[in-house]
Amino acid sequence: MALRHTITDEQWDKIKDALPGKAGDRGRTAEDNRLFIDAVMWIAKTGAPWRDLPDNYGKWSTVHKRFIRWSKNGVWQMIFNTLAADADTEWLMIDSTIIRAHQHAAGAKGAAVTEIR
């Protein structure tokens, strides 16, 4: 696992107690929250499809489902807001220069090229 795709110990300490899955929370206890965040950061930084997530991060479909659940519940927003107060958060910034979209994502149609004479 490349260190450039991992959250630092200092960043982890700032968010770990606010994450879902603590003892006393509904559902399963999430002992792997840090590994999960590292998995999502790997996807975000590489721009790879979820199915290409390395096995050491866990099953891609499980990671993806959890990512969606955290998104809907505002957990990612909380993480960003907490870490954005730190001046060294450029690793969190993800923009369109990093993420590639499929050609159909912009509504492109497979129409034939019209010849003009």
C-alpha atoms as one frame of an Amber mdcrd trajectory, in Angstrom:
protein
   0.000   0.000   0.000   1.509   3.300  -1.068   1.893   5.837   1.734   0.868
   8.674  -0.560  -2.659   7.233  -0.571  -3.010   7.035   3.199  -4.306   9.420
   5.809  -1.657  10.650   8.264  -1.720   9.774  11.954  -2.411  13.422  12.803
  -5.361  13.579  10.388  -6.673  10.258  11.659  -6.572  11.479  15.273  -8.732
  14.483  14.313 -11.575  12.427  12.800 -11.526   8.909  14.265 -13.818   9.582
  17.221 -16.506  11.174  15.021 -16.739   8.304  12.527 -19.597   5.785  12.485
 -19.048   2.286  13.813 -17.891   3.037  17.351 -18.949   0.812  20.203 -22.479
   1.887  21.106 -23.374   2.951  17.531 -26.118   1.037  15.718 -24.909  -1.670
  13.372 -21.505  -3.282  13.168 -18.404  -1.960  14.886 -16.061  -0.603  12.225
 -12.559  -1.563  13.256 -11.340  -0.837   9.733 -12.443   2.795   9.300  -8.887
   3.955   8.614  -8.300   1.277   5.979 -11.647   2.173   4.423 -10.723   5.871
   4.190  -7.391   4.901   2.650  -9.253   2.768   0.087 -11.501   5.670  -0.898
  -8.486   7.980  -1.144  -6.777   5.419  -3.406  -9.788   5.425  -5.731 -10.020
   9.230  -5.695  -6.339   9.800  -6.333  -5.864   7.165  -9.017  -9.166   7.678
 -10.820  -9.423   3.899 -11.145 -12.783   2.107 -11.334 -14.035   0.632  -8.062
 -13.497  -2.871  -9.456  -9.744  -2.144  -9.671  -9.398  -1.465  -5.943  -6.440
  -3.550  -4.679  -7.451  -6.588  -2.627  -5.606  -5.377   0.495  -8.341  -2.729
   0.936 -11.126  -5.317   1.017 -13.836  -6.351  -1.406 -14.448  -3.473  -3.834
 -18.233  -3.789  -3.748 -18.310  -3.612   0.056 -16.055  -0.536   0.043 -18.241
   1.078  -2.629 -21.492   0.414  -0.734 -19.993   1.881   2.429 -18.734   4.912
   0.478 -22.286   5.550  -0.791 -23.735   5.127   2.704 -21.228   7.578   4.202
 -21.970  10.037   1.382 -25.710   9.923   2.033 -25.176  10.329   5.780 -22.850
  13.339   5.461 -19.801  11.581   6.889 -17.527  12.680   4.039 -18.659  16.284
   4.486 -17.831  16.052   8.203 -14.382  14.625   7.404 -13.705  17.380   4.895
 -14.933  20.126   7.244 -12.800  18.793  10.103  -9.632  18.436   8.060 -10.128
  21.598   5.980  -9.239  23.668   9.045  -5.694  22.322   8.637  -3.476  24.140
   6.144  -2.061  20.850   4.807  -5.174  19.425   3.150  -4.282  19.553  -0.532
  -4.404  15.749  -0.544  -8.177  16.072   0.015  -8.741  18.240  -3.032 -10.170
  16.302  -5.925 -11.189  18.063  -9.107 -12.043  17.270 -12.683  -8.383  17.096
 -13.682  -8.063  13.951 -11.578 -11.332  12.176 -12.351 -11.963  10.761 -15.797
 -15.495  10.293 -17.048 -16.736   7.863 -19.637 -17.617   9.485 -22.975 -21.308
   8.843 -22.330 -21.163  10.681 -19.001 -21.482  13.998 -20.843 -24.475  12.835
 -22.871 -22.513  12.099 -26.029 -24.455  10.097 -28.579 -22.998   7.625 -30.997
 -24.374   9.429 -34.035 -22.596   9.019 -37.338 -20.428  11.841 -38.611 -22.239
  13.862 -41.277 -20.263  14.631 -44.376 -20.467  18.243 -45.561 -19.863  19.028
 -49.263
